[in-house]
Amino acid sequence: MKTLQKFGLFFYFLLPLVKLAPPKQHSATFYDPGLATLEETIFKQSYEDIIFKEDYEDKPQDAVKNQESNDMLLFHENELQMQRDEEILSEGSTNLTDLATCLLCVCLSGSVYCEETDMESVPALPKETGYLYARFNKIKKLKVSDFAEIPTLKRIDLTGNMIQDIEDGTFAKLVLLEELSLADNRLAKLPALPPKLTSLKANNNFIKSRGIKANAFKKLTNLSFLDLGHNLLESVPLNLPESLRTLNLQFNNITSITDETFCKGNNQTRYVRQRMDIIRMDGNPVILGKYPNAFMCLRTLPIGTYF
């Protein structure tokens, strides 16, 4: 009994001095894609080195050729991967650009509204944009690149900007464009116009007759509305299409007209402009009453001064 008591006292004093071992922890294995790729690459390289040594001992020339062909294949694979990465980055940047435009403007069902935002250039438009309204801003120039990638545009309204210059070919690729408004800007000449245009508003600019080419409207067989009022025209534009219904030329500097201005001349009394409904020439110096033969083909007389 005394012996047991001695052992008990011994363990009582010894126990605090002994540090218990921490519980055994089971390590979890996690998959690291980058590490796995590196390990796979090292293993693959080691395997290829072994194969190369074995081939080189048997046929040195063939081993070298095989090594070169493998290197070429690896090079092309890397090149293709880089191209794919660039395409992904390009798509991402385009989406970010579209997002930025739609934060500044309102994008709704193929229409982009960028009105009164003080922008100084046409924003990058989302693909499939059909209608652009960028009125009352500070845009000074239109460039070919503004619309080159958006052939789906049907209407562009740039009323109330500061546009002075339009690059040649700006509207060349817009084969679906039907309505274009360049009203209330600072243009001195008209740009080349797309073929399917039905309505053009270029009123309240500084356009002179020399700023409109002789055949500017000749091929626009769908044009029905043309507004060139409040400009600096000295004469009525030539080769107006038969499709015209409304022609606004009020408040220009037109001083005279001829028998061929609206009609074909040469006393062709049978020729009639069937579609022309309205011609406004009020506010011009011309006295229309001096040119009675100029209106023989019209169903209604132009609005203007006759006496």
Backbone bond lengths (Angstrom), bond angles and torsions (degrees), N, CA, C in turn:
res aa  C-N    CA-C-N  psi(-1)  N-CA   C-N-CA  omega(-1)  CA-C   N-CA-C  phi
1 M - - - 1.468 - - 1.513 110.95 -
2 K 1.325 116.96 -43.07 1.457 120.62 178.18 1.515 110.67 -63.94
3 T 1.350 114.73 -35.52 1.478 118.79 179.67 1.517 110.53 -63.50
4 L 1.326 118.33 -43.23 1.465 122.70 178.84 1.516 111.18 -63.11
5 Q 1.317 116.46 -39.26 1.468 119.50 179.12 1.505 111.46 -63.63
6 K 1.380 116.20 -37.78 1.458 119.63 178.89 1.532 111.11 -64.27
7 F 1.353 114.52 -45.10 1.490 117.90 178.30 1.530 111.43 -62.32
8 G 1.312 117.66 -38.29 1.472 121.14 178.90 1.500 111.86 -63.32
9 L 1.317 117.30 -42.93 1.464 120.33 177.89 1.522 111.74 -65.08
10 F 1.337 114.69 -35.57 1.474 119.55 -179.52 1.536 110.96 -63.44
11 F 1.324 116.10 -47.69 1.479 120.24 178.97 1.516 111.93 -66.92
12 Y 1.325 117.16 -31.33 1.467 120.57 -179.59 1.516 111.36 -63.61
13 F 1.335 115.85 -41.64 1.475 119.39 179.71 1.516 112.81 -82.09
14 L 1.320 117.22 -24.05 1.481 120.76 -177.24 1.525 112.44 -82.06
15 L 1.312 119.19 -30.78 1.470 123.78 -172.98 1.542 114.29 -57.72
16 P 1.333 120.81 -44.51 1.477 120.29 179.58 1.510 112.91 -64.21
17 L 1.346 116.34 -23.43 1.458 119.42 -178.24 1.517 112.56 -80.84
18 V 1.306 117.03 -15.46 1.473 121.22 -177.51 1.536 108.74 -93.82
19 K 1.325 118.16 124.35 1.472 123.23 177.70 1.513 109.30 -87.40
20 L 1.291 114.45 127.06 1.465 118.47 179.90 1.518 109.38 -71.95
21 A 1.298 116.80 140.25 1.471 121.89 178.35 1.518 109.06 -72.33
22 P 1.340 118.29 138.98 1.472 120.48 178.97 1.504 111.22 -63.95
23 P 1.317 117.36 150.78 1.466 119.35 179.87 1.514 110.81 -62.40
24 K 1.288 116.21 145.02 1.470 121.95 -177.72 1.521 110.12 -69.66
25 Q 1.336 116.50 126.26 1.464 122.05 -178.42 1.517 110.02 -101.58
26 H 1.325 114.18 137.64 1.468 119.71 178.37 1.520 108.00 -90.97
27 S 1.300 117.32 118.04 1.476 121.27 -178.93 1.513 110.36 -74.72
28 A 1.343 115.99 131.45 1.468 121.37 178.15 1.515 109.46 -91.43
29 T 1.303 116.92 140.62 1.464 122.46 179.96 1.515 109.54 -98.41
30 F 1.314 115.31 120.98 1.472 120.96 179.25 1.511 109.11 -107.44
31 Y 1.382 115.56 146.78 1.464 120.42 179.59 1.525 109.34 -90.63
32 D 1.287 115.48 121.44 1.467 122.05 178.27 1.528 107.76 -109.00
33 P 1.342 117.51 109.43 1.472 119.58 -176.60 1.518 112.45 -57.79
34 G 1.352 115.97 -42.74 1.457 118.33 -178.68 1.506 111.80 -65.09
35 L 1.369 116.05 -42.82 1.448 120.87 179.69 1.517 110.75 -66.08
36 A 1.346 115.31 -41.69 1.458 119.25 179.62 1.518 110.32 -62.04
37 T 1.317 116.31 -41.46 1.461 119.58 179.46 1.519 110.88 -63.14
38 L 1.336 115.54 -42.05 1.454 119.09 179.54 1.514 111.05 -63.98
39 E 1.356 116.00 -44.16 1.459 119.46 179.19 1.520 111.53 -62.97
40 E 1.350 114.76 -41.38 1.465 118.27 178.71 1.520 110.60 -63.32
41 T 1.342 116.06 -40.09 1.462 119.63 -179.67 1.520 111.05 -63.69
42 I 1.362 116.43 -44.53 1.472 120.49 179.86 1.525 110.40 -62.85
43 F 1.350 115.57 -43.97 1.464 119.56 179.45 1.523 111.03 -62.45
44 K 1.340 114.98 -43.47 1.467 119.31 -179.72 1.522 111.03 -63.11
45 Q 1.356 115.24 -42.53 1.463 119.29 -179.69 1.522 110.81 -63.74
46 S 1.337 116.57 -42.84 1.472 120.76 179.25 1.513 110.71 -62.29
47 Y 1.345 115.34 -41.45 1.465 119.91 179.53 1.526 111.09 -63.69
48 E 1.338 115.53 -42.62 1.465 119.28 179.47 1.517 111.68 -66.14
49 D 1.345 117.25 -35.58 1.462 120.47 178.03 1.525 110.74 -64.40
50 I 1.331 116.13 -41.28 1.473 120.06 178.99 1.525 110.92 -62.80
51 I 1.365 116.05 -44.99 1.463 120.30 179.47 1.523 110.79 -62.10
52 F 1.353 115.23 -41.55 1.465 119.53 -179.31 1.527 110.88 -62.13
53 K 1.355 116.99 -42.79 1.466 120.12 -179.42 1.527 110.95 -63.10
54 E 1.350 114.39 -42.02 1.463 117.96 -179.75 1.523 111.44 -64.90
55 D 1.347 115.86 -42.98 1.468 119.42 178.72 1.521 111.36 -66.65
56 Y 1.322 115.55 -37.33 1.468 119.74 -176.56 1.523 110.73 -66.39
57 E 1.349 115.98 -35.76 1.472 119.16 178.23 1.525 111.11 -65.93
58 D 1.348 116.97 -34.47 1.477 120.21 -179.60 1.523 110.94 -83.34
59 K 1.343 116.67 -57.01 1.473 121.75 -176.70 1.529 108.89 -135.92
60 P 1.302 117.35 93.39 1.472 120.75 -175.49 1.521 113.94 -57.34
61 Q 1.361 116.87 -43.51 1.468 119.82 -176.01 1.530 111.32 -65.46
62 D 1.352 115.12 -44.13 1.471 118.30 179.26 1.526 111.56 -64.58
63 A 1.318 116.72 -36.19 1.460 120.44 179.59 1.523 111.22 -62.72
64 V 1.337 115.79 -42.92 1.460 120.04 179.41 1.519 111.15 -64.26
65 K 1.358 117.14 -42.79 1.463 121.21 178.80 1.527 111.09 -61.82
66 N 1.338 115.75 -44.36 1.466 119.42 -179.98 1.531 110.92 -62.68
67 Q 1.349 115.08 -39.93 1.468 118.86 178.64 1.522 111.48 -62.46
68 E 1.356 116.34 -41.91 1.467 120.76 179.57 1.519 111.51 -65.20
69 S 1.334 117.00 -42.08 1.470 120.05 179.81 1.521 111.05 -65.21
70 N 1.351 116.31 -37.85 1.465 119.50 177.28 1.512 111.38 -64.52
71 D 1.341 116.32 -39.75 1.466 120.43 177.85 1.520 111.34 -63.27
72 M 1.354 115.86 -39.82 1.465 119.75 179.33 1.521 111.19 -64.84
73 L 1.334 115.52 -42.25 1.465 119.35 178.82 1.520 110.60 -62.15
74 L 1.337 116.23 -42.60 1.454 120.48 178.87 1.524 111.17 -62.89
75 F 1.348 116.34 -38.58 1.463 121.11 179.17 1.529 110.91 -62.93
76 H 1.345 116.24 -45.69 1.472 120.23 -179.87 1.525 110.97 -65.65
77 E 1.326 116.60 -37.98 1.469 119.00 177.44 1.530 111.04 -61.70
78 N 1.314 115.78 -43.94 1.468 119.94 178.52 1.526 111.49 -63.93
79 E 1.340 116.09 -39.08 1.462 120.76 -179.91 1.524 111.20 -63.87
80 L 1.347 115.72 -43.76 1.463 120.50 178.35 1.526 111.04 -63.01
81 Q 1.335 115.91 -40.39 1.454 119.67 179.52 1.516 111.32 -63.94
82 M 1.347 116.86 -39.10 1.456 120.93 177.70 1.520 111.43 -63.79
83 Q 1.359 116.66 -39.61 1.463 120.45 177.81 1.521 110.73 -63.20
84 R 1.335 116.43 -42.12 1.469 120.12 178.68 1.529 110.44 -62.59
85 D 1.331 116.82 -42.51 1.462 120.73 179.21 1.522 111.31 -62.43
86 E 1.352 116.17 -40.33 1.465 120.02 179.06 1.518 111.36 -64.82
87 E 1.356 116.74 -39.45 1.464 119.99 178.26 1.522 111.11 -63.53
88 I 1.337 115.63 -41.31 1.464 119.50 179.41 1.523 110.44 -64.03
89 L 1.347 116.42 -42.88 1.464 120.29 178.23 1.512 111.69 -63.21
90 S 1.359 115.48 -39.46 1.463 119.81 -180.00 1.515 111.09 -64.07
91 E 1.337 116.27 -44.29 1.464 119.95 178.16 1.524 110.58 -62.44
92 G 1.326 115.66 -39.44 1.456 119.54 179.32 1.511 112.50 -64.24
93 S 1.354 116.22 -41.32 1.465 119.13 179.86 1.519 111.14 -66.75
94 T 1.361 116.98 -36.81 1.458 120.32 177.72 1.526 110.79 -63.35
95 N 1.334 115.71 -42.82 1.459 119.38 179.06 1.525 110.99 -64.07
96 L 1.347 116.63 -38.64 1.458 119.75 178.68 1.525 111.05 -65.66
97 T 1.351 116.24 -38.87 1.461 120.52 178.16 1.516 110.78 -62.89
98 D 1.347 115.82 -45.25 1.460 120.23 177.79 1.525 110.64 -59.70
99 L 1.331 115.33 -41.55 1.459 120.27 -179.57 1.524 110.64 -62.79
100 A 1.344 116.71 -42.62 1.459 120.55 179.90 1.522 111.33 -62.31
101 T 1.346 116.96 -41.90 1.458 121.10 178.43 1.521 110.81 -62.53
102 C 1.318 116.01 -42.37 1.461 119.78 -177.33 1.530 113.06 -76.75
103 L 1.326 117.27 -11.69 1.464 120.34 170.51 1.522 110.38 -80.70
104 L 1.333 116.04 -37.44 1.465 121.32 178.97 1.522 110.80 -77.24
105 C 1.327 116.04 -39.40 1.464 122.30 -177.51 1.527 109.73 -110.58
106 V 1.312 115.62 -173.87 1.464 121.57 175.09 1.524 107.91 -112.62
107 C 1.321 116.67 119.88 1.466 121.99 179.29 1.523 108.25 -107.13
108 L 1.327 116.14 122.82 1.458 119.31 -174.91 1.518 110.45 -148.14
109 S 1.313 116.63 110.51 1.472 123.20 173.33 1.532 112.88 50.60
110 G 1.316 116.72 52.41 1.454 120.45 177.19 1.509 114.54 83.37
111 S 1.325 117.48 0.69 1.466 122.00 178.37 1.521 109.77 -113.03
112 V 1.335 116.07 140.19 1.461 121.86 178.41 1.528 108.21 -121.75
113 Y 1.341 116.02 121.78 1.465 122.42 -178.82 1.534 108.74 -110.29
114 C 1.328 115.83 110.31 1.471 121.59 179.66 1.523 108.82 -124.32
115 E 1.276 117.87 59.83 1.457 122.03 -174.25 1.523 111.73 -97.65
116 E 1.349 115.18 134.35 1.460 122.59 176.91 1.531 112.39 55.95
117 T 1.315 115.68 47.84 1.464 120.91 178.16 1.528 112.09 -107.67
118 D 1.358 116.61 -1.73 1.467 122.36 -178.75 1.528 112.99 66.02
119 M 1.316 117.91 18.83 1.469 119.93 177.54 1.532 110.03 -68.26
120 E 1.329 115.93 148.19 1.454 121.95 -176.15 1.517 112.96 -107.54
121 S 1.314 117.50 0.11 1.466 121.91 176.62 1.520 108.80 -153.33
122 V 1.321 115.99 162.41 1.469 120.48 179.38 1.530 108.33 -68.63
123 P 1.322 118.68 128.26 1.465 120.47 -178.55 1.522 111.61 -73.07
124 A 1.318 116.06 161.40 1.469 120.81 173.93 1.523 108.41 -65.78
125 L 1.317 116.66 122.10 1.458 120.84 -173.66 1.526 111.56 -94.53
126 P 1.313 117.50 144.17 1.467 119.92 174.25 1.528 110.37 -62.32
127 K 1.314 115.84 148.18 1.461 119.09 177.41 1.531 109.40 -62.67
128 E 1.312 114.65 152.64 1.470 122.29 -178.61 1.531 112.79 71.88
129 T 1.337 117.99 14.13 1.470 119.68 174.95 1.528 109.32 -66.38
130 G 1.325 116.16 129.82 1.455 120.45 -179.49 1.530 112.98 -106.85
131 Y 1.332 116.19 -27.35 1.467 120.36 -174.58 1.529 109.39 -137.70
132 L 1.325 115.74 125.44 1.459 121.58 178.62 1.520 109.80 -119.16
133 Y 1.332 115.79 124.30 1.459 122.23 175.56 1.533 107.62 -119.51
134 A 1.325 116.48 103.68 1.468 121.60 -179.09 1.529 108.85 -125.00
135 R 1.315 115.87 54.22 1.464 121.93 -175.92 1.529 111.81 -82.76
136 F 1.329 113.85 151.25 1.461 122.45 172.73 1.533 112.60 56.87
137 N 1.323 114.39 55.23 1.456 122.15 174.61 1.528 109.08 -122.03
138 K 1.319 116.70 -157.41 1.465 121.19 -178.16 1.532 111.65 -124.33
139 I 1.323 115.43 32.70 1.466 120.74 179.59 1.529 109.36 -69.49
140 K 1.327 117.06 128.45 1.462 121.34 -176.23 1.529 113.27 -109.33
141 K 1.344 116.35 -21.54 1.470 119.06 -175.74 1.518 110.00 -146.34
142 L 1.339 115.53 143.15 1.456 121.47 173.53 1.531 108.55 -109.69
143 K 1.339 115.73 132.21 1.461 121.18 -177.60 1.524 110.52 -114.60
144 V 1.325 115.69 158.39 1.468 121.24 178.57 1.525 110.27 -57.42
145 S 1.331 116.20 -39.11 1.463 121.10 -176.95 1.530 113.41 -68.29
146 D 1.334 117.69 -15.91 1.467 120.23 -178.16 1.526 112.30 -62.92
147 F 1.342 116.30 -35.88 1.471 119.71 -174.84 1.532 112.86 -125.97
148 A 1.323 117.38 4.61 1.472 120.75 -173.40 1.524 113.13 -60.28
149 E 1.329 117.20 -32.63 1.467 121.12 -176.38 1.531 112.98 -99.38
150 I 1.334 116.88 8.47 1.473 119.94 -177.41 1.539 109.42 -124.35
151 P 1.331 118.59 68.70 1.470 120.62 -178.43 1.521 113.81 -71.73
152 T 1.343 117.13 -4.53 1.468 121.44 -177.53 1.529 113.18 -84.13
153 L 1.329 117.17 -4.76 1.467 120.48 -176.69 1.531 111.92 -62.39
154 K 1.322 115.84 131.99 1.464 122.40 177.13 1.532 112.15 -114.29
155 R 1.323 116.02 -24.27 1.462 119.74 -179.96 1.527 109.61 -144.01
156 I 1.335 115.42 132.95 1.464 121.95 175.28 1.519 107.87 -129.11
157 D 1.317 116.25 123.65 1.461 121.11 179.35 1.525 108.49 -121.89
158 L 1.336 115.66 108.19 1.458 122.44 -179.80 1.535 110.95 -117.12
159 T 1.299 115.73 31.45 1.467 121.70 -179.97 1.529 111.23 -59.14
160 G 1.337 115.63 139.41 1.455 120.02 170.76 1.512 115.45 74.48
161 N 1.332 117.63 35.19 1.456 121.16 174.38 1.536 109.57 -107.05
162 M 1.320 116.61 -157.28 1.463 121.65 179.23 1.526 111.11 -124.09
163 I 1.312 116.03 32.36 1.469 121.09 -172.71 1.523 110.83 -66.98
164 Q 1.325 114.65 122.38 1.459 121.69 177.84 1.523 111.82 -112.47
165 D 1.325 115.82 -27.96 1.465 120.33 -172.73 1.525 110.32 -134.27
166 I 1.325 115.58 136.68 1.467 122.06 175.06 1.524 107.44 -128.45
167 E 1.322 116.57 119.14 1.459 120.82 -178.38 1.530 111.16 -63.06
168 D 1.338 116.10 146.54 1.460 120.96 176.60 1.531 109.59 -60.10
169 G 1.322 116.52 132.71 1.461 120.76 178.35 1.513 114.82 85.41
170 T 1.332 117.53 8.81 1.464 120.16 -179.12 1.531 112.12 -58.81
171 F 1.343 116.29 -38.04 1.472 120.10 -178.31 1.533 112.23 -105.74
172 A 1.321 117.62 11.56 1.464 122.01 -172.56 1.531 113.17 -61.98
173 K 1.333 117.51 -37.25 1.469 121.08 -175.88 1.531 113.40 -91.12
174 L 1.315 116.09 1.29 1.473 119.42 -176.92 1.529 109.32 -90.84
175 V 1.319 115.27 72.56 1.469 121.12 -174.73 1.523 112.35 -72.97
176 L 1.322 117.68 -13.09 1.471 121.18 179.36 1.525 112.69 -102.23
177 L 1.330 116.93 -3.55 1.466 120.17 -175.32 1.528 111.04 -66.57
178 E 1.334 116.00 126.16 1.464 122.12 -178.41 1.529 112.68 -113.45
179 E 1.320 116.97 -33.32 1.460 120.16 -176.27 1.526 110.03 -127.45
180 L 1.341 114.93 128.54 1.463 120.77 -179.61 1.521 109.00 -135.06
181 S 1.339 116.08 125.16 1.455 120.67 176.82 1.527 109.94 -119.54
182 L 1.335 114.51 117.95 1.465 122.60 175.64 1.532 109.48 -118.07
183 A 1.306 116.05 22.93 1.464 121.43 -175.89 1.526 111.55 -65.84
184 D 1.342 115.01 152.73 1.461 122.19 175.54 1.520 112.79 57.27
185 N 1.332 114.79 51.79 1.453 121.33 175.14 1.533 109.12 -126.34
186 R 1.321 116.96 -155.41 1.462 120.58 -177.04 1.530 111.43 -127.73
187 L 1.317 115.85 36.29 1.466 121.12 -177.21 1.526 111.68 -75.52
188 A 1.339 114.52 141.88 1.462 120.47 174.56 1.529 111.05 -107.74
189 K 1.336 116.68 -11.16 1.458 120.70 178.06 1.524 110.07 -152.00
190 L 1.328 114.93 160.47 1.460 120.25 178.66 1.527 110.50 -92.54
191 P 1.328 117.32 144.20 1.468 120.54 175.95 1.523 110.51 -81.94
192 A 1.328 116.70 172.91 1.470 121.09 171.56 1.522 107.91 -65.79
193 L 1.326 115.86 136.92 1.454 120.75 -172.15 1.528 111.65 -108.38
194 P 1.326 117.76 148.08 1.473 121.44 -179.88 1.522 111.53 -70.65
195 P 1.328 118.70 152.74 1.469 122.66 -168.82 1.522 116.28 -69.98
196 K 1.351 117.95 -26.36 1.465 119.84 -175.23 1.532 113.71 -94.88
197 L 1.306 115.96 12.78 1.463 119.99 -176.79 1.529 111.28 -61.68
198 T 1.336 116.38 132.31 1.463 121.99 176.97 1.528 111.75 -109.87
199 S 1.332 116.50 -24.54 1.463 120.41 -177.83 1.525 110.06 -141.30
200 L 1.345 115.34 130.21 1.461 121.01 176.40 1.525 109.19 -131.65
201 K 1.326 115.51 122.66 1.458 121.55 175.27 1.522 108.22 -114.64
202 A 1.332 115.74 113.10 1.463 121.32 178.07 1.519 109.62 -131.75
203 N 1.310 115.88 28.06 1.461 121.33 179.55 1.530 111.28 -72.30
204 N 1.335 115.18 160.76 1.459 122.08 179.28 1.530 112.73 58.16
205 N 1.322 114.82 53.59 1.452 122.51 173.28 1.529 108.62 -128.11
206 F 1.321 117.29 -158.04 1.467 122.34 178.57 1.525 110.07 -124.73
207 I 1.335 115.95 37.76 1.467 121.35 -174.27 1.527 110.68 -79.05
208 K 1.332 115.11 126.98 1.458 121.29 173.99 1.525 109.48 -102.60
209 S 1.311 116.72 167.76 1.467 120.86 -177.32 1.523 111.72 -60.26
210 R 1.317 117.78 -35.84 1.471 120.18 179.48 1.533 111.82 -70.74
211 G 1.293 116.05 -11.98 1.462 119.66 177.24 1.522 113.72 -87.32
212 I 1.340 117.34 3.11 1.465 121.81 177.35 1.531 108.08 -121.39
213 K 1.310 117.65 119.22 1.461 121.01 -178.97 1.526 110.46 -66.86
214 A 1.335 115.62 153.52 1.467 121.09 -175.03 1.522 112.51 -59.02
215 N 1.330 116.93 -35.01 1.471 120.22 -177.90 1.534 112.51 -107.22
216 A 1.317 115.87 24.91 1.467 120.14 -176.26 1.523 113.02 -58.13
217 F 1.362 116.37 -34.89 1.469 120.29 -175.56 1.527 113.39 -111.23
218 K 1.298 116.97 -4.08 1.463 121.47 -170.98 1.528 113.29 -58.75
219 K 1.338 116.98 -40.99 1.466 120.85 -176.24 1.521 113.65 -93.61
220 L 1.316 116.17 4.10 1.467 119.55 179.40 1.530 109.18 -87.51
221 T 1.300 115.91 75.62 1.476 121.71 -172.18 1.522 113.62 -74.61
222 N 1.346 117.23 -5.39 1.468 120.66 177.46 1.529 112.55 -108.02
223 L 1.319 116.98 -1.38 1.468 120.79 -175.83 1.526 110.70 -68.73
224 S 1.325 116.37 120.92 1.465 120.58 -179.08 1.527 112.86 -117.36
225 F 1.335 117.31 -21.21 1.461 121.15 -178.53 1.525 109.59 -130.33
226 L 1.345 116.20 122.48 1.465 121.63 -179.79 1.522 109.39 -133.81
227 D 1.320 115.31 117.26 1.470 120.46 -178.71 1.527 109.32 -117.65
228 L 1.345 114.78 109.76 1.466 122.07 176.86 1.530 110.31 -121.98
229 G 1.312 115.61 23.16 1.461 120.21 -179.61 1.512 112.47 -66.48
230 H 1.353 114.98 156.03 1.459 121.95 177.00 1.531 111.56 57.83
231 N 1.319 115.58 51.72 1.453 122.53 173.10 1.533 109.29 -124.86
232 L 1.320 115.93 -154.42 1.464 120.51 -178.54 1.527 111.37 -123.46
233 L 1.314 116.92 31.64 1.467 121.11 -177.70 1.533 111.30 -67.69
234 E 1.345 114.87 137.25 1.460 119.84 176.21 1.523 112.09 -97.65
235 S 1.333 116.71 -13.47 1.472 121.15 -179.06 1.519 109.89 -151.52
236 V 1.338 115.41 164.00 1.465 120.87 177.80 1.528 108.28 -74.03
237 P 1.346 118.93 134.29 1.461 121.01 179.42 1.527 112.07 -56.71
238 L 1.326 116.43 149.35 1.460 122.37 -178.05 1.524 111.43 -86.55
239 N 1.350 113.74 162.98 1.473 122.31 172.19 1.529 113.07 53.35
240 L 1.314 115.33 49.87 1.459 119.68 176.89 1.529 109.32 -70.98
241 P 1.329 118.50 133.70 1.470 120.60 -175.69 1.527 112.95 -70.00
242 E 1.313 115.65 153.88 1.470 121.83 179.50 1.521 112.59 -65.99
243 S 1.309 117.06 -18.42 1.466 121.07 -176.96 1.531 113.12 -76.06
244 L 1.339 117.82 -11.06 1.465 120.74 -175.86 1.531 113.15 -62.74
245 R 1.325 115.64 134.11 1.462 122.00 174.05 1.526 111.21 -111.83
246 T 1.328 116.52 -36.81 1.462 121.40 -178.67 1.521 109.70 -128.92
247 L 1.351 115.38 127.72 1.464 121.33 178.37 1.522 108.33 -129.32
248 N 1.335 115.66 112.87 1.469 121.07 -179.69 1.527 109.98 -104.30
249 L 1.336 115.63 115.07 1.469 121.79 179.17 1.530 110.58 -128.23
250 Q 1.305 117.71 20.38 1.462 121.31 -175.22 1.528 111.85 -67.30
251 F 1.334 114.79 148.51 1.461 122.45 175.94 1.533 112.92 56.51
252 N 1.336 114.11 57.12 1.451 123.12 169.23 1.536 107.99 -119.92
253 N 1.313 116.74 -160.84 1.471 121.21 178.09 1.526 111.67 -115.56
254 I 1.329 116.47 33.73 1.469 121.34 -178.29 1.533 109.00 -71.21
255 T 1.316 115.39 123.77 1.480 120.11 -175.55 1.520 112.66 -108.37
256 S 1.328 118.52 -17.77 1.473 120.29 -178.85 1.519 111.12 -157.88
257 I 1.337 116.10 162.74 1.470 123.29 173.81 1.522 107.85 -137.05
258 T 1.321 116.92 172.04 1.471 121.94 178.67 1.518 109.52 -128.09
259 D 1.329 114.99 176.25 1.469 119.57 178.78 1.528 111.62 -66.89
260 E 1.322 117.26 -18.17 1.459 121.31 -178.11 1.528 113.25 -102.92
261 T 1.316 116.10 4.93 1.464 118.84 -179.85 1.517 111.54 -61.70
262 F 1.334 117.01 -47.17 1.461 121.63 178.80 1.516 111.95 -113.11
263 C 1.318 117.01 -27.74 1.461 121.95 -177.92 1.532 109.81 -108.93
264 K 1.318 115.53 -177.88 1.461 119.63 -177.15 1.517 112.96 -91.51
265 G 1.329 117.41 -6.77 1.457 120.32 179.17 1.519 112.22 70.46
266 N 1.335 115.92 -165.85 1.476 122.75 179.15 1.528 111.95 57.40
267 N 1.354 116.57 29.95 1.469 122.17 177.08 1.527 113.60 55.76
268 Q 1.332 117.41 35.35 1.459 120.53 178.55 1.538 108.57 -82.46
269 T 1.314 114.43 81.92 1.470 120.80 -173.88 1.525 113.14 -68.95
270 R 1.314 117.35 -19.20 1.466 119.77 -178.41 1.527 112.57 -81.26
271 Y 1.309 116.49 -16.93 1.471 120.18 -178.84 1.525 110.05 -77.69
272 V 1.326 116.17 129.20 1.462 121.73 179.29 1.535 108.95 -134.83
273 R 1.300 115.40 134.27 1.476 119.87 172.85 1.529 108.03 -81.01
274 Q 1.315 115.00 98.47 1.457 120.35 -172.10 1.537 112.83 -68.43
275 R 1.312 117.57 -32.24 1.463 119.49 -171.72 1.529 114.05 -94.38
276 M 1.297 118.03 -20.61 1.459 120.27 -175.64 1.530 111.19 -67.71
277 D 1.327 115.90 118.04 1.465 120.98 -178.50 1.520 112.49 -108.39
278 I 1.333 116.93 -40.41 1.465 120.33 -173.44 1.525 110.37 -132.52
279 I 1.336 115.34 128.24 1.466 121.70 170.02 1.525 106.88 -128.98
280 R 1.318 116.18 118.30 1.468 120.04 178.58 1.529 109.47 -105.55
281 M 1.353 114.20 120.48 1.457 120.47 177.39 1.524 111.56 -129.66
282 D 1.312 115.59 17.43 1.463 119.49 178.29 1.533 109.74 -69.15
283 G 1.328 114.78 150.69 1.458 119.26 -179.40 1.509 113.84 83.75
284 N 1.349 117.56 10.04 1.467 121.93 175.69 1.536 109.64 -106.93
285 P 1.326 118.31 157.59 1.474 120.32 178.91 1.526 113.88 -70.52
286 V 1.326 118.40 -18.29 1.456 121.78 -174.35 1.540 111.33 -63.83
287 I 1.340 115.44 139.89 1.468 122.35 173.60 1.529 106.83 -100.20
288 L 1.307 116.81 104.28 1.461 121.58 -172.66 1.536 112.19 -65.40
289 G 1.324 117.20 -28.30 1.466 120.01 -178.94 1.514 113.96 -62.01
290 K 1.317 118.33 -17.19 1.463 121.51 179.11 1.526 113.21 -77.82
291 Y 1.325 117.32 -8.77 1.468 120.63 -173.37 1.533 110.27 -128.67
292 P 1.337 117.66 64.03 1.475 120.21 -176.28 1.521 113.35 -63.33
293 N 1.310 118.53 -31.76 1.464 121.29 -178.73 1.526 113.25 -75.08
294 A 1.301 116.39 -11.71 1.468 120.00 -178.13 1.520 112.44 -74.50
295 F 1.353 116.52 -12.25 1.464 119.64 -175.21 1.529 112.86 -116.15
296 M 1.332 117.01 13.49 1.466 120.73 -174.77 1.527 112.57 -62.89
297 C 1.312 117.39 -29.29 1.474 120.61 -176.62 1.523 112.79 -92.15
298 L 1.329 117.11 -2.26 1.463 120.17 -175.91 1.523 111.45 -94.48
299 R 1.316 116.66 145.61 1.461 121.12 178.03 1.518 111.50 -80.38
300 T 1.348 116.94 -26.81 1.466 121.39 176.45 1.530 109.03 -134.18
301 L 1.302 116.46 149.71 1.457 120.77 -179.87 1.538 111.05 -75.46
302 P 1.325 115.90 148.88 1.465 119.25 177.06 1.528 110.95 -65.45
303 I 1.309 115.39 153.03 1.480 121.92 174.98 1.532 107.67 -81.43
304 G 1.324 117.97 124.97 1.446 121.14 -179.93 1.513 112.82 170.92
305 T 1.314 116.74 -164.87 1.466 122.62 -177.96 1.530 109.60 -93.65
306 Y 1.362 118.03 128.84 1.468 122.11 -177.92 1.521 111.30 -111.70
307 F 1.320 118.35 -14.58 1.469 119.41 -177.50 1.529 109.21 -130.85
